[in-house]
Amino acid sequence: MGSSDEAIRLSGNFGRVTGSHLHFGFTILEYTVNTLDFVNKINAIFWRTRLKKKSLLQYILYLFMALFFAGCLSKYPMGLSKEQWLQLSQQEQLKLTKQQQMLDHEIALKREKQRELALEIELKKQQRIDALYQNATIGDTIVLNFESGYAINSKQKLPIIPQGVILARGETKEIDLQLQRGRQIRTQRVYLHYRNDGTQVEIALSPLNQRINKIVLLNSGKWRYGTKYQNQKLEVSKYSGLSRLNLSIRYHEATLKDRERYIIIPR
């Protein structure tokens, strides 16, 4: 255990980066374990326990089981047991160690390529969304208004303060709904997604890439003039959800060129 003034690592630039950073990882019994597996596991447990608080102890137990089995993994190269490793000659051990290092290097390169590809895809997606905001045509951007309703937070029903948000086709956005609790202002994190094909808007209380309950607002064909959605409900648990939600959607103001396209010239 280090002291409070002891330096444990140095940050810096290495490779294709835009700023100083620091890598970290997990080792169990001197065996390097994929850090992302644990991060994903903890993240999944976090969201599930938010949705089902009564299962918190169960998911904590699952996490400790995962850590236990990971600790049972072999710390010797190529998955050998201690007995198998000790039976090898020094030359054979050196050979297998080099093989394991090459295999680890190939896996690391593959993961790095996957990360770069995911980053490139996300960058292109963001560039497309930015272009939609700058050169929007009819239907490319919408205004979603939270007009009234309640957020259920720890069995309390807190009224939603009216607010609006702009979304572009294919965009996923996180916002904090403001809630009124006496003289205090509370917030509720909400996840929004406007389908790329313009057919619907989705609203959820956790990331939309998971299989969760959500509100789906279908395009009525009248979004250009505005459409209201009354008494929408999202029940996640008795401790969390949205109720009596009144919403409206309309197309956001388009460019002058597109507005002129829809001007009716009297004869």
SVG drawing of the C-alpha trace seen along z (x, -y; Angstrom):
<svg xmlns="http://www.w3.org/2000/svg" viewBox="-55 -35 72 68">
<polyline fill="none" stroke="black" stroke-width="0.4" points="0.0,0.0 1.5,-3.3 1.5,-6.6 -0.5,-9.6 2.5,-11.5 4.0,-8.5 4.0,-8.6 2.7,-5.3 2.7,-6.0 3.7,-8.7 1.3,-9.9 2.5,-10.9 1.9,-10.6 2.5,-7.4 1.3,-6.4 -1.6,-8.1 -3.1,-10.1 -4.2,-13.7 -3.0,-14.2 -1.4,-12.8 -3.0,-9.6 -2.4,-6.7 -3.1,-3.0 -4.2,-0.7 -4.9,3.1 -5.7,6.0 -3.4,8.9 -4.5,11.8 -1.8,14.1 0.6,12.5 -1.6,13.4 -2.7,10.5 -6.5,10.3 -8.5,8.4 -9.5,5.2 -12.4,4.6 -14.1,7.8 -14.3,6.5 -15.3,3.0 -18.2,4.4 -19.3,6.7 -19.3,3.9 -21.1,1.6 -23.8,4.2 -24.3,4.9 -24.6,1.1 -27.4,0.7 -29.2,3.9 -29.1,3.0 -30.5,-0.5 -33.4,1.3 -33.9,4.0 -32.6,2.8 -33.8,6.0 -31.2,8.0 -28.2,6.0 -26.8,8.7 -27.3,11.3 -25.3,9.3 -22.5,8.6 -22.3,12.3 -22.0,12.8 -19.1,10.3 -17.2,12.0 -17.7,15.4 -16.3,13.9 -13.3,12.6 -12.8,16.0 -12.9,17.9 -10.6,15.4 -8.2,15.9 -8.2,19.7 -6.8,19.1 -3.3,20.4 -0.5,17.8 1.8,19.9 2.2,19.4 -0.2,21.1 -2.6,22.0 -0.3,24.7 -0.8,25.7 2.0,25.5 2.7,29.2 2.9,29.1 5.2,26.0 7.6,27.5 8.0,30.7 9.4,28.7 13.0,27.9 14.3,24.3 14.6,24.2 11.0,25.4 9.8,22.9 11.6,20.1 10.1,21.2 6.5,21.3 7.1,17.9 8.0,16.4 5.0,18.0 2.7,16.5 4.3,13.1 3.7,13.2 0.1,14.4 -0.5,11.6 1.0,9.1 -1.3,10.2 -4.3,10.0 -3.3,6.5 -2.9,5.4 -6.3,6.9 -8.0,5.0 -6.2,1.8 -7.5,2.1 -11.0,2.8 -10.8,-0.3 -9.5,-2.4 -12.3,-1.1 -15.0,-1.9 -13.5,-5.4 -13.6,-6.0 -17.2,-4.8 -18.2,-7.1 -16.3,-10.0 -18.0,-9.6 -21.4,-9.4 -20.7,-12.6 -19.6,-14.3 -22.8,-13.3 -24.9,-14.6 -23.0,-17.9 -23.6,-18.2 -27.3,-17.7 -27.4,-20.5 -25.6,-22.9 -27.5,-22.0 -30.8,-20.7 -33.7,-20.0 -37.3,-19.3 -37.3,-16.3 -33.6,-16.2 -33.9,-17.8 -36.9,-17.8 -37.8,-19.5 -39.0,-17.2 -40.8,-19.0 -41.4,-17.6 -44.5,-19.7 -45.5,-18.1 -45.4,-14.8 -43.8,-13.1 -40.5,-11.3 -40.6,-8.5 -37.5,-8.7 -37.2,-6.4 -41.0,-6.2 -41.3,-10.0 -43.3,-11.6 -41.6,-14.8 -43.1,-17.1 -41.1,-17.7 -40.2,-21.3 -41.1,-21.9 -38.1,-21.8 -37.3,-21.0 -34.4,-19.4 -33.3,-19.3 -32.4,-15.9 -31.0,-15.1 -31.7,-11.9 -29.7,-9.0 -28.6,-11.0 -28.6,-9.6 -28.5,-12.2 -28.4,-12.2 -30.2,-15.0 -31.0,-15.8 -34.7,-16.5 -35.2,-19.1 -37.6,-18.1 -39.3,-20.3 -39.0,-19.3 -40.3,-22.1 -37.8,-24.9 -35.1,-22.5 -34.3,-21.4 -33.5,-17.7 -32.5,-16.0 -33.4,-12.8 -31.0,-11.4 -32.9,-10.5 -31.7,-8.9 -33.2,-10.0 -32.8,-8.6 -34.2,-9.8 -34.2,-7.0 -32.1,-7.6 -35.1,-6.8 -37.2,-9.4 -39.9,-7.0 -39.8,-7.2 -38.2,-8.7 -37.2,-6.5 -37.0,-7.6 -35.4,-5.5 -33.9,-5.9 -30.7,-3.9 -28.6,-3.5 -30.7,-2.6 -28.2,0.1 -29.5,2.4 -32.8,4.4 -34.8,2.1 -38.2,0.6 -38.7,-2.5 -41.2,-4.9 -41.6,-4.8 -43.2,-7.8 -44.1,-6.9 -44.0,-9.5 -47.7,-10.4 -46.9,-12.1 -47.8,-15.4 -44.5,-16.3 -44.1,-19.2 -47.0,-20.9 -46.5,-19.4 -47.9,-16.3 -48.8,-15.8 -48.4,-12.5 -50.5,-12.4 -50.2,-10.3 -47.1,-8.4 -45.7,-6.0 -42.4,-4.3 -42.3,-1.9 -38.8,-0.6 -39.5,0.4 -41.6,-0.8 -38.6,-3.0 -37.9,-4.5 -39.9,-5.6 -41.9,-8.3 -45.7,-8.8 -48.4,-11.0 -45.9,-12.3 -47.2,-14.9 -44.9,-15.4 -44.9,-17.1 -42.7,-16.8 -42.4,-19.0 -39.8,-19.5 -37.2,-22.0 -36.9,-25.2 -35.3,-24.3 -33.0,-26.4 -34.5,-29.3 -34.0,-27.4 -36.2,-24.6 -38.8,-26.9 -39.1,-28.6 -39.6,-25.2 -42.9,-24.9 -44.3,-28.4 -47.6,-28.3 -47.8,-30.9 -51.4,-32.2 -52.7,-32.3"/>
</svg>
